[in-house]
Amino acid sequence: AAMEAMVLSGLALALALPSVALENGLARTPPMGWMSWERFRCNVDCQADPRNCISEQLFFEMADRLAEDGWRELGYEYVNIDDCWSAKQRDAAGQLVPDPKRFPSGIKALADYVHARGLKLGIYGDLGIFTCGGYPGTMLEDVKQDAQTFAAWGVDMLKLDGCYSSAEEQAKGYPEMARALNATGRPIVYSCSWPAYQGGLPPKVNYTILAEICNLWRNYDDIQDSWDSVLSIVDWFFANQDVLQPAAGPGHWNDPDMLIIGNFGLSYEQSRSQMALWTVMAAPLLMSTDLRTISASAKEILQNRLMIQINQDPLGIQGRRIVKEKSHIEVFLRPLSQAASALVFFSRRTDMPFHYTTSLAKLHFPEDAVYEVQDVYVGKIIGALKTADNFSVIINPSGVVMWYLRPMALPVQPWHVARQQAPGEGFRPALL
């Protein structure tokens, strides 16, 4: 409790003194876009697999898809290059250079192409001797130069990984890169992998300090193309929600890693679950899939307007798990602006659709309130649900039912009032 009080008082201090925070004014809502890593990895064999290798062609084509297939209008704006883009050595001036065979036009030309389509370009670096894929890393003495290189190229986001570096180098290098990026004068969203390399939890990770340095950060393991991987991330994030939830907010987000919807490992129900749970977590929505061949059903999940509206809620409060039933049903709640809420009913069952009965009163909604409920995936509106009314939802195995609740009538003291003041503390009363 003392530790939590410290974290919260630190958070309150950070909120009271905006000049302390990373005030680059960016990522006021969780970043959205596309990222190469999970789907395309470090495939650099452009002879054998020209269509899927890490090359400028892949990024040109994904930018076209974002611009032409309705993604950009929904907020998916970043085209993010991950590892394995660079040449194996820096140039004579000590600068990072893209692989000349795979990126013959250079990164500046790629950035221009992306910008011309109303999109933004992200790039990858690593604070260490090498990147995770064995390409040149950014040592402490390279931080300033690399920040200037990325800015000169027109980069809009940097993911800085942590392979091949020590805890001491990370403690120095991550804040140093924040300063170096700000000093370029170019607005560059800064994504840090720092906490993931330090186990993701206090006392090794200080989330108050992190929120002053980074716009988003990887807390935990890389996502793989499997339901097991998604579940392991969900388990870790919600088991540690008391630490993680207060750390998130406009300009600084927990990042549970990429969306793998549209790939090979998730069923339709599991894909809907990942989207809903990432949205409740106020997570960045960075897709890693082949947008050239994506199925209509995966696209429909990723392009759900109400889902995106909830994910991008301006209050930026991360949700929490509020119920864990013996029946393997879990309920998650995210408070939203204008006293609205998102509820996710999630089934970990593996047998058959489950009828789950509860009431808003049992979920600690305020007494005597009345809500209009919209099913986020079905779109159907259920009017006038009172707090005391029992209701049932049918949840498919490894699936979700997600609701968006708007107040029609609130009691005198709306429960969100306290929360909007201090997201970390105001959440307490809603817990079971």
VEXVEX-851735 format. One line per 3 residues: number of its first residue (from 1); for each residue x, y, z of N, C-alpha, C. Coordinates in steps of 0.2 Angstrom, whole numbers, m for minus. Example, Ala and Ser with C-alpha at 12.3 -4.5 7.8 and 13.67 -1.06 7.14 Angstrom:
% VEXVEX-851735
1	66,m28,39,62,m22,39,66,m16,39 ~ 64,m11,35,68,m5,36,64,0,39
END
This chain:
% VEXVEX-851735
1	4,m6,0,0,0,0,4,6,0 ~ 10,6,4,14,12,4,17,13,m3 ~ 19,7,m6,22,8,m13,17,11,m17
4	11,9,m17,6,11,m21,4,19,m20 ~ 4,21,m13,4,28,m12,9,32,m15 ~ 15,29,m14,21,33,m17,20,34,m25
7	18,28,m28,17,28,m35,11,34,m37 ~ 6,33,m33,0,38,m34,2,45,m33 ~ 6,46,m27,8,53,m26,13,56,m31
10	17,51,m34,21,53,m39,17,54,m46 ~ 12,51,m47,8,52,m53,4,59,m52 ~ 2,60,m46,m2,66,m44,3,72,m46
13	10,71,m44,15,76,m45,16,77,m52 ~ 16,72,m56,17,72,m63,11,76,m66 ~ 5,74,m64,m1,78,m67,m1,85,m65
16	2,87,m59,2,94,m57,7,98,m60 ~ 13,94,m62,18,98,m65,19,96,m72 ~ 15,98,m77,16,95,m84,23,96,m87
19	26,101,m84,33,103,m87,38,97,m86 ~ 36,93,m81,40,87,m79,40,82,m85 ~ 33,81,m87,32,75,m91,35,77,m98
22	34,71,m102,37,71,m109,31,76,m113 ~ 32,82,m113,27,86,m116,28,88,m123 ~ 28,82,m127,29,83,m134,22,84,m137
25	17,84,m133,10,85,m135,7,79,m140 ~ 11,73,m140,9,68,m145,6,62,m141 ~ 3,58,m145,m1,52,m143,m6,54,m137
28	m10,59,m138,m15,60,m133,m20,55,m133 ~ m21,51,m138,m25,45,m138,m20,39,m140 ~ m22,33,m139,m17,28,m141,m15,27,m148
31	m9,27,m150,m7,27,m158,m10,21,m161 ~ m12,22,m167,m15,17,m172,m12,17,m178 ~ m11,11,m181,m8,10,m187,m6,3,m189
34	0,2,m192,2,m5,m195,9,m5,m193 ~ 11,m11,m191,18,m13,m190,20,m19,m193 ~ 27,m20,m195,29,m26,m199,30,m32,m195
37	32,m31,m188,36,m36,m185,32,m43,m185 ~ 26,m43,m181,24,m50,m180,22,m54,m186 ~ 20,m51,m191,18,m54,m197,24,m56,m202
40	29,m51,m203,34,m51,m208,41,m52,m205 ~ 42,m51,m198,48,m53,m194,54,m50,m198 ~ 59,m54,m198,66,m52,m201,67,m56,m207
43	62,m56,m211,62,m59,m218,66,m55,m223 ~ 72,m56,m224,76,m51,m228,78,m55,m235 ~ 75,m60,m236,77,m64,m242,72,m62,m248
46	74,m56,m251,70,m53,m256,71,m57,m263 ~ 76,m61,m263,77,m65,m270,71,m71,m270 ~ 71,m74,m264,66,m80,m264,59,m78,m262
49	58,m72,m259,51,m70,m256,51,m62,m257 ~ 51,m60,m263,51,m53,m264,44,m49,m261 ~ 39,m53,m261,32,m50,m259,32,m49,m252
52	36,m53,m248,35,m53,m240,41,m51,m237 ~ 47,m49,m240,53,m47,m237,52,m40,m234 ~ 57,m39,m229,57,m32,m227,61,m27,m232
55	56,m24,m236,59,m19,m241,55,m13,m242 ~ 57,m8,m245,53,m2,m246,46,m4,m249 ~ 46,m9,m254,40,m11,m257,35,m13,m253
58	36,m17,m248,32,m19,m243,28,m13,m239 ~ 32,m8,m238,30,m2,m234,26,2,m239 ~ 28,3,m245,24,7,m250,17,3,m251
61	17,m3,m251,11,m7,m252,6,m6,m246 ~ 9,m7,m240,5,m6,m234,2,1,m233 ~ 6,6,m235,4,13,m235,m2,14,m240
64	m2,11,m246,m7,11,m251,m14,8,m248 ~ m13,2,m244,m19,m1,m242,m22,3,m236 ~ m18,6,m232,m20,10,m226,m24,16,m229
67	m21,19,m235,m24,25,m238,m31,24,m242 ~ m31,18,m245,m36,16,m250,m42,12,m247 ~ m41,8,m242,m45,3,m239,m49,5,m233
70	m50,12,m232,m54,14,m226,m50,14,m220 ~ m44,12,m219,m41,12,m213,m39,19,m210 ~ m36,23,m215,m34,30,m213,m39,34,m209
73	m45,34,m212,m51,38,m210,m53,36,m203 ~ m51,30,m201,m53,27,m194,m48,29,m189 ~ m42,31,m192,m37,33,m187,m31,29,m187
76	m31,24,m192,m25,20,m192,m20,24,m197 ~ m15,27,m194,m11,32,m198,m3,30,m198 ~ m1,26,m193,6,25,m193,8,19,m198
79	13,19,m202,16,14,m205,23,13,m202 ~ 23,7,m198,29,7,m194,34,1,m196 ~ 40,3,m198,46,m1,m199,48,m4,m193
82	49,m11,m193,52,m14,m187,59,m16,m188 ~ 62,m21,m185,69,m22,m186,71,m25,m193 ~ 78,m25,m194,80,m28,m200,80,m23,m206
85	79,m17,m205,79,m12,m211,85,m9,m213 ~ 90,m10,m209,96,m6,m210,102,m10,m213 ~ 107,m7,m216,113,m10,m218,116,m13,m212
88	121,m18,m213,124,m21,m208,129,m17,m204 ~ 131,m12,m208,136,m7,m205,134,0,m205 ~ 136,4,m201,135,12,m202,139,14,m207
91	138,20,m210,142,23,m215,148,26,m212 ~ 152,29,m217,159,32,m215,158,37,m210 ~ 152,41,m210,151,46,m205,148,44,m199
94	147,37,m198,145,34,m192,137,34,m192 ~ 134,36,m198,127,36,m198,123,29,m200 ~ 117,28,m197,113,22,m199,111,23,m206
97	111,18,m210,109,19,m217,105,13,m218 ~ 99,14,m223,95,8,m224,99,3,m229 ~ 97,m3,m229,100,m8,m233,99,m6,m241
100	104,m5,m244,104,m2,m251,100,m6,m256 ~ 100,m13,m255,96,m17,m260,89,m17,m258 ~ 87,m17,m252,80,m18,m250,76,m11,m249
103	80,m6,m248,77,1,m248,81,6,m252 ~ 81,4,m259,86,8,m263,84,16,m264 ~ 77,17,m262,75,25,m263,77,28,m256
106	79,25,m251,81,28,m244,74,29,m240 ~ 76,30,m234,70,31,m229,66,38,m230 ~ 70,43,m232,67,50,m233,62,49,m239
109	63,46,m244,58,45,m250,52,41,m247 ~ 54,36,m243,48,32,m240,44,36,m236 ~ 47,40,m232,43,45,m227,39,50,m232
112	42,52,m237,38,57,m241,32,53,m245 ~ 33,47,m247,27,43,m250,22,42,m245 ~ 24,40,m239,19,39,m233,15,46,m232
115	19,51,m231,16,58,m229,11,60,m235 ~ 13,59,m241,9,61,m247,2,58,m246 ~ 1,52,m243,m5,48,m242,m8,50,m235
118	m6,55,m232,m9,57,m226,m8,53,m220 ~ m2,49,m220,0,44,m215,6,46,m212 ~ 9,43,m207,15,44,m204,19,38,m204
121	26,39,m203,31,34,m204,34,33,m197 ~ 34,26,m195,38,24,m189,44,20,m191 ~ 49,21,m186,55,17,m188,57,13,m181
124	62,9,m182,65,5,m176,72,6,m175 ~ 74,6,m168,81,6,m166,82,2,m160 ~ 88,1,m158,89,m3,m152,95,0,m148
127	93,1,m142,98,4,m137,103,m1,m135 ~ 108,m2,m139,113,m8,m138,118,m8,m143 ~ 122,m13,m143,127,m14,m148,124,m16,m154
130	119,m21,m154,115,m23,m160,108,m23,m159 ~ 104,m23,m164,97,m23,m163,96,m31,m162 ~ 89,m33,m160,88,m40,m158,89,m44,m164
133	89,m41,m170,90,m45,m176,97,m45,m179 ~ 102,m42,m175,109,m42,m176,111,m36,m181 ~ 107,m31,m182,109,m25,m186,112,m20,m181
136	115,m15,m184,118,m10,m179,114,m7,m174 ~ 116,m7,m168,112,m4,m163,114,4,m162 ~ 110,7,m157,112,14,m155,115,14,m148
139	122,14,m148,125,15,m142,124,22,m139 ~ 126,23,m133,125,29,m129,128,35,m133 ~ 134,34,m136,137,39,m140,134,41,m147
142	129,36,m149,126,37,m155,119,40,m154 ~ 116,41,m148,109,43,m147,108,49,m151 ~ 112,55,m150,110,61,m153,110,61,m160
145	115,58,m163,116,57,m170,110,53,m173 ~ 108,48,m170,103,44,m173,96,48,m173 ~ 95,51,m167,89,55,m167,89,61,m172
148	94,64,m174,95,69,m179,94,66,m186 ~ 96,60,m187,95,56,m193,88,54,m194 ~ 85,52,m189,78,50,m190,73,56,m191
151	75,62,m188,71,68,m189,72,71,m196 ~ 79,70,m198,80,73,m205,77,68,m210 ~ 76,62,m209,72,58,m214,65,59,m214
154	62,62,m209,55,64,m208,51,58,m205 ~ 54,55,m200,51,50,m196,46,53,m191 ~ 41,49,m189,36,52,m185,35,48,m178
157	39,42,m178,38,38,m172,44,34,m172 ~ 47,33,m166,53,28,m165,51,23,m160 ~ 52,17,m161,52,11,m156,59,10,m155
160	61,10,m148,68,9,m146,68,3,m142 ~ 71,m2,m145,71,m9,m142,77,m9,m137 ~ 78,m15,m133,83,m15,m128,88,m21,m128
163	88,m24,m134,93,m30,m134,100,m28,m134 ~ 104,m32,m131,111,m31,m131,113,m25,m127 ~ 109,m23,m122,111,m17,m117,110,m19,m110
166	114,m16,m106,113,m17,m98,108,m13,m95 ~ 106,m14,m89,101,m10,m86,104,m3,m85 ~ 110,m3,m84,113,4,m83,113,8,m89
169	114,5,m95,114,8,m101,107,10,m103 ~ 102,6,m101,95,8,m102,93,14,m98 ~ 95,14,m92,93,19,m87,96,26,m90
172	101,26,m93,104,32,m96,101,33,m103 ~ 101,28,m107,100,29,m114,92,31,m116 ~ 88,28,m112,81,29,m114,79,37,m112
175	81,39,m106,79,46,m105,83,51,m110 ~ 89,49,m112,94,53,m116,90,53,m123 ~ 88,48,m126,84,48,m132,78,52,m132
178	74,52,m127,69,57,m126,71,64,m127 ~ 76,66,m124,79,73,m124,81,74,m131 ~ 85,69,m134,88,70,m141,82,71,m146
181	77,67,m145,71,68,m150,68,74,m150 ~ 67,76,m143,64,83,m142,68,89,m145 ~ 75,88,m144,79,93,m147,79,94,m154
184	77,89,m158,77,89,m165,72,94,m168 ~ 67,95,m163,61,100,m165,56,97,m170 ~ 57,90,m171,52,87,m175,48,83,m170
187	41,83,m171,37,79,m167,38,71,m168 ~ 41,68,m164,42,60,m165,39,57,m159 ~ 34,53,m160,31,48,m154,37,43,m152
190	37,43,m146,43,38,m143,40,32,m139 ~ 42,27,m142,40,20,m140,46,17,m137 ~ 45,15,m130,51,12,m127,50,5,m125
193	55,1,m126,54,m6,m123,57,m7,m116 ~ 59,m2,m113,63,m2,m107,60,m6,m102 ~ 53,m5,m100,51,m9,m94,51,m17,m96
196	50,m19,m102,50,m26,m104,56,m29,m102 ~ 62,m25,m103,68,m28,m101,70,m28,m94 ~ 66,m25,m90,67,m25,m82,61,m28,m79
199	58,m33,m82,52,m37,m79,46,m33,m78 ~ 45,m27,m80,39,m24,m81,36,m21,m74 ~ 39,m22,m68,36,m21,m62,40,m17,m57
202	37,m13,m53,41,m10,m47,44,m16,m43 ~ 50,m14,m39,53,m8,m39,58,m7,m45 ~ 59,m12,m49,64,m11,m55,61,m5,m60
205	55,m5,m61,52,m1,m66,48,5,m62 ~ 49,11,m63,46,17,m60,41,20,m65 ~ 35,18,m65,30,21,m70,29,28,m70
208	30,31,m64,30,39,m64,35,42,m69 ~ 41,39,m68,47,42,m72,46,40,m79 ~ 44,34,m80,43,32,m87,38,36,m91
211	32,38,m88,27,42,m91,30,49,m93 ~ 36,51,m89,39,58,m91,44,57,m97 ~ 45,51,m99,50,50,m104,47,47,m110
214	43,43,m110,40,39,m116,33,40,m117 ~ 31,40,m124,24,41,m125,20,34,m125 ~ 24,28,m126,21,22,m125,27,17,m123
217	25,12,m120,31,7,m118,28,0,m118 ~ 33,m4,m120,32,m12,m120,33,m14,m113 ~ 28,m17,m110,29,m19,m103,31,m27,m102
220	30,m31,m107,30,m38,m107,32,m41,m113 ~ 31,m48,m114,34,m52,m119,31,m50,m126 ~ 35,m51,m131,33,m50,m138,26,m55,m139
223	22,m52,m143,16,m57,m145,18,m61,m150 ~ 15,m67,m150,16,m72,m155,9,m74,m159 ~ 9,m77,m164,3,m78,m168,m1,m84,m165
226	m3,m83,m158,m6,m89,m155,m11,m86,m150 ~ m16,m90,m148,m21,m88,m143,m18,m89,m136 ~ m13,m94,m135,m9,m94,m129,m5,m88,m128
229	m2,m85,m133,1,m79,m132,m3,m73,m130 ~ m9,m72,m133,m14,m67,m131,m16,m68,m124 ~ m17,m74,m122,m20,m75,m115,m14,m74,m110
232	m8,m75,m112,m2,m74,m107,m2,m67,m106 ~ m2,m63,m111,m2,m55,m111,m8,m53,m106 ~ m14,m55,m108,m20,m53,m104,m19,m55,m97
235	m17,m61,m95,m16,m63,m88,m11,m58,m85 ~ m5,m57,m88,0,m53,m85,m3,m46,m84 ~ m6,m43,m89,m8,m36,m88,m13,m35,m83
238	m18,m40,m82,m23,m39,m77,m22,m41,m70 ~ m17,m46,m70,m14,m48,m63,m11,m42,m60 ~ m8,m38,m64,m4,m32,m62,m7,m26,m63
241	m14,m26,m64,m17,m20,m66,m17,m14,m60 ~ m16,m16,m54,m15,m10,m49,m9,m6,m50 ~ m4,m9,m53,2,m5,m54,2,m2,m61
244	m1,m6,m66,m1,m3,m73,m6,2,m75 ~ m12,1,m72,m18,5,m74,m17,13,m72 ~ m14,14,m67,m13,22,m65,m8,25,m70
247	m4,21,m73,2,23,m76,0,26,m83 ~ m6,24,m86,m8,26,m93,m12,32,m93 ~ m12,35,m98,m16,41,m99,m14,45,m105
250	m17,51,m107,m16,54,m113,m8,56,m113 ~ m5,53,m119,2,55,m120,7,49,m117 ~ 4,45,m113,9,39,m110,4,33,m109
253	6,28,m113,2,22,m113,6,15,m112 ~ 2,11,m109,5,4,m108,4,0,m115 ~ 9,m3,m118,8,m7,m124,9,m14,m124
256	3,m18,m124,3,m25,m124,5,m28,m130 ~ 7,m24,m135,10,m27,m141,5,m27,m147 ~ 7,m30,m153,3,m29,m159,m4,m33,m159
259	m8,m31,m163,m14,m35,m165,m13,m40,m170 ~ m14,m46,m169,m13,m51,m173,m19,m54,m177 ~ m24,m50,m177,m31,m51,m180,m29,m51,m188
262	m31,m57,m191,m30,m57,m198,m25,m61,m200 ~ m21,m64,m195,m16,m69,m197,m18,m76,m196 ~ m15,m81,m193,m16,m88,m193,m18,m91,m187
265	m16,m88,m181,m17,m91,m175,m23,m90,m171 ~ m27,m85,m173,m33,m84,m169,m40,m86,m173 ~ m44,m89,m169,m51,m90,m172,m55,m83,m173
268	m61,m84,m176,m65,m78,m176,m67,m75,m169 ~ m69,m79,m165,m70,m77,m158,m64,m74,m154 ~ m59,m77,m155,m53,m75,m152,m50,m68,m154
271	m51,m67,m161,m50,m61,m164,m54,m55,m161 ~ m60,m57,m160,m65,m52,m157,m63,m50,m150 ~ m60,m56,m147,m58,m55,m140,m52,m50,m139
274	m47,m52,m144,m41,m48,m143,m43,m40,m144 ~ m47,m39,m149,m49,m32,m151,m52,m29,m145 ~ m57,m32,m142,m61,m29,m136,m56,m28,m130
277	m52,m33,m129,m48,m33,m123,m42,m27,m124 ~ m39,m27,m130,m34,m21,m131,m38,m14,m130 ~ m44,m14,m132,m48,m8,m132,m49,m6,m125
280	m51,m11,m121,m52,m9,m114,m46,m7,m110 ~ m40,m10,m113,m34,m8,m110,m31,m1,m112 ~ m35,2,m116,m32,8,m119,m26,7,m123
283	m25,2,m126,m19,0,m129,m18,3,m136 ~ m12,4,m138,m11,6,m145,m14,1,m150 ~ m17,3,m155,m19,m2,m160,m15,m2,m166
286	m10,m7,m166,m5,m7,m171,m5,m14,m174 ~ m8,m14,m180,m10,m21,m183,m3,m24,m186 ~ m3,m30,m186,3,m33,m189,0,m39,m193
289	m2,m38,m199,m5,m43,m203,m4,m40,m211 ~ m6,m45,m215,m5,m43,m222,m12,m39,m225 ~ m11,m33,m225,m17,m29,m227,m19,m30,m234
292	m15,m33,m238,m16,m34,m245,m21,m40,m246 ~ m21,m45,m241,m25,m51,m242,m29,m52,m236 ~ m30,m47,m232,m34,m48,m226,m41,m50,m227
295	m44,m55,m223,m51,m57,m224,m56,m52,m222 ~ m62,m52,m225,m67,m48,m224,m69,m48,m216 ~ m69,m54,m213,m71,m54,m206,m66,m51,m202
298	m60,m52,m203,m54,m49,m199,m55,m41,m200 ~ m56,m39,m206,m56,m32,m208,m62,m29,m204 ~ m68,m32,m204,m73,m30,m200,m72,m29,m193
301	m69,m33,m190,m67,m32,m183,m62,m26,m182 ~ m57,m26,m186,m52,m20,m185,m55,m13,m187 ~ m60,m13,m191,m63,m7,m193,m70,m5,m190
304	m71,m9,m184,m77,m7,m180,m77,0,m177 ~ m81,4,m180,m81,12,m178,m82,13,m171 ~ m87,10,m168,m88,11,m161,m82,8,m156
307	m80,3,m158,m74,0,m155,m68,5,m155 ~ m67,8,m160,m61,13,m161,m63,19,m157 ~ m69,21,m157,m71,27,m153,m70,26,m146
310	m71,20,m143,m70,18,m136,m62,18,m135 ~ m59,15,m140,m51,14,m139,m48,21,m138 ~ m51,26,m142,m48,33,m143,m51,38,m138
313	m55,35,m133,m59,40,m129,m54,45,m126 ~ m56,52,m126,m51,57,m124,m49,57,m117 ~ m53,54,m112,m51,53,m105,m44,49,m105
316	m44,44,m109,m38,40,m109,m37,36,m102 ~ m43,34,m99,m42,29,m93,m42,22,m95 ~ m36,19,m93,m36,12,m94,m41,8,m90
319	m44,3,m93,m49,m2,m90,m46,m7,m85 ~ m50,m10,m81,m48,m15,m76,m53,m21,m77 ~ m50,m27,m74,m54,m33,m73,m58,m32,m67
322	m64,m32,m67,m68,m31,m60,m71,m37,m58 ~ m72,m42,m62,m75,m49,m59,m71,m55,m63 ~ m70,m60,m58,m67,m66,m61,m71,m72,m58
325	m75,m75,m62,m80,m80,m59,m77,m87,m59 ~ m80,m91,m54,m78,m98,m54,m80,m101,m61 ~ m85,m99,m64,m87,m101,m71,m83,m100,m77
328	m77,m96,m75,m72,m94,m80,m75,m89,m85 ~ m79,m85,m82,m81,m79,m85,m78,m73,m82 ~ m75,m68,m86,m72,m62,m83,m76,m56,m85
331	m76,m51,m81,m79,m44,m83,m74,m39,m83 ~ m73,m35,m88,m69,m29,m88,m73,m23,m89 ~ m70,m17,m86,m74,m11,m86,m69,m5,m88
334	m71,m1,m93,m67,5,m94,m71,11,m94 ~ m70,16,m89,m74,22,m89,m72,26,m95 ~ m77,30,m98,m76,34,m103,m79,41,m102
337	m77,45,m107,m79,52,m106,m87,53,m106 ~ m90,58,m103,m97,59,m103,m101,54,m99 ~ m97,51,m94,m100,46,m89,m102,40,m93
340	m100,39,m99,m101,32,m102,m96,27,m100 ~ m97,21,m101,m93,15,m99,m93,10,m105 ~ m87,6,m105,m87,0,m109,m86,m6,m105
343	m90,m11,m106,m90,m17,m102,m88,m23,m107 ~ m84,m27,m105,m82,m33,m109,m83,m39,m105 ~ m88,m44,m107,m89,m50,m104,m85,m55,m108
346	m80,m59,m105,m75,m63,m108,m76,m70,m105 ~ m76,m75,m110,m77,m82,m108,m70,m86,m109 ~ m68,m89,m104,m62,m93,m105,m64,m100,m105
349	m70,m101,m106,m73,m108,m106,m71,m111,m113 ~ m71,m118,m113,m69,m121,m120,m75,m127,m121 ~ m81,m126,m119,m86,m131,m120,m91,m128,m125
352	m95,m123,m123,m101,m121,m127,m103,m114,m125 ~ m107,m110,m129,m109,m104,m127,m112,m104,m119 ~ m110,m99,m116,m112,m98,m109,m117,m93,m107
355	m122,m94,m104,m127,m89,m102,m125,m86,m95 ~ m123,m80,m95,m120,m76,m89,m125,m71,m87 ~ m127,m72,m81,m132,m67,m78,m129,m63,m73
358	m131,m56,m73,m128,m52,m68,m133,m45,m68 ~ m130,m40,m65,m134,m34,m65,m129,m28,m65 ~ m130,m22,m67,m126,m17,m66,m124,m15,m59
361	m129,m16,m55,m128,m15,m47,m123,m20,m45 ~ m123,m26,m47,m118,m31,m45,m111,m29,m48 ~ m111,m25,m53,m104,m23,m56,m103,m16,m53
364	m106,m14,m48,m105,m8,m44,m106,m1,m48 ~ m111,m2,m52,m113,5,m56,m117,8,m50 ~ m118,15,m51,m122,19,m46,m129,17,m46
367	m132,17,m40,m139,15,m39,m143,20,m43 ~ m149,18,m45,m154,22,m48,m152,25,m55 ~ m147,23,m58,m145,25,m64,m148,21,m70
370	m149,24,m75,m152,21,m81,m148,22,m87 ~ m147,16,m91,m142,17,m96,m145,15,m103 ~ m143,18,m108,m144,15,m115,m138,11,m117
373	m139,4,m119,m133,0,m120,m133,m2,m127 ~ m127,m2,m130,m126,m4,m137,m121,m9,m137 ~ m123,m15,m141,m118,m20,m142,m113,m18,m147
376	m107,m18,m145,m102,m15,m149,m101,m19,m156 ~ m101,m26,m155,m100,m30,m161,m107,m31,m165 ~ m113,m32,m162,m119,m33,m166,m122,m26,m168
379	m120,m21,m164,m123,m14,m166,m130,m13,m163 ~ m133,m18,m160,m140,m17,m158,m140,m13,m151 ~ m145,m8,m151,m146,m4,m145,m151,m7,m140
382	m150,m8,m134,m155,m10,m129,m156,m3,m125 ~ m162,m1,m125,m163,5,m121,m165,4,m114 ~ m164,9,m110,m167,9,m103,m165,3,m99
385	m159,2,m98,m157,m3,m93,m155,0,m86 ~ m159,m2,m81,m158,1,m74,m153,m3,m71 ~ m149,0,m66,m144,m3,m62,m146,m9,m59
388	m152,m9,m56,m155,m15,m53,m157,m21,m57 ~ m158,m20,m63,m161,m25,m68,m156,m31,m69 ~ m158,m37,m68,m154,m43,m70,m154,m43,m78
391	m149,m45,m81,m148,m46,m88,m144,m52,m89 ~ m145,m55,m95,m140,m61,m97,m137,m60,m103 ~ m131,m62,m104,m127,m61,m110,m125,m69,m112
394	m125,m70,m118,m123,m77,m121,m116,m76,m124 ~ m111,m79,m120,m104,m78,m122,m101,m84,m125 ~ m98,m84,m131,m95,m90,m135,m89,m92,m131
397	m87,m98,m132,m80,m100,m129,m75,m96,m132 ~ m70,m94,m128,m64,m89,m129,m67,m83,m133 ~ m73,m81,m132,m76,m75,m135,m78,m70,m130
400	m81,m64,m133,m83,m59,m129,m90,m56,m131 ~ m93,m53,m126,m99,m49,m128,m96,m42,m125 ~ m97,m37,m129,m94,m30,m127,m100,m25,m128
403	m101,m21,m122,m106,m16,m122,m103,m9,m121 ~ m107,m5,m124,m105,3,m123,m111,5,m120 ~ m110,8,m114,m116,11,m110,m116,18,m109
406	m121,22,m111,m122,29,m111,m127,30,m105 ~ m126,35,m101,m131,36,m96,m137,40,m99 ~ m143,37,m97,m149,41,m99,m152,45,m93
409	m151,43,m87,m152,46,m81,m147,44,m76 ~ m144,49,m73,m139,48,m68,m142,50,m61 ~ m140,46,m55,m141,49,m49,m138,56,m48
412	m139,59,m42,m136,65,m41,m129,66,m41 ~ m125,61,m38,m118,60,m38,m116,55,m44 ~ m115,57,m50,m112,53,m55,m105,50,m53
415	m105,43,m54,m99,40,m51,m92,42,m54 ~ m93,45,m60,m87,46,m64,m83,53,m62 ~ m87,57,m58,m84,63,m56,m78,63,m53
418	m77,59,m48,m71,58,m44,m65,55,m49 ~ m68,51,m53,m62,48,m58,m59,53,m62 ~ m63,57,m65,m60,62,m70,m55,66,m67
421	m55,67,m60,m50,71,m57,m43,67,m56 ~ m44,61,m54,m37,57,m53,m39,50,m55 ~ m37,48,m61,m39,41,m64,m37,36,m59
424	m31,36,m57,m28,31,m52,m32,29,m46 ~ m34,35,m43,m38,34,m37,m45,33,m37 ~ m48,36,m42,m55,36,m43,m58,29,m45
427	m54,25,m47,m56,18,m49,m58,14,m43 ~ m55,15,m38,m56,10,m32,m63,8,m31 ~ m68,13,m30,m75,11,m28,m78,6,m33
430	m76,5,m39,m79,1,m44,m77,m6,m43 ~ m73,m8,m39,m70,m14,m38,m75,m19,m34 ~ m75,m25,m36,m79,m30,m31,m75,m32,m26
END
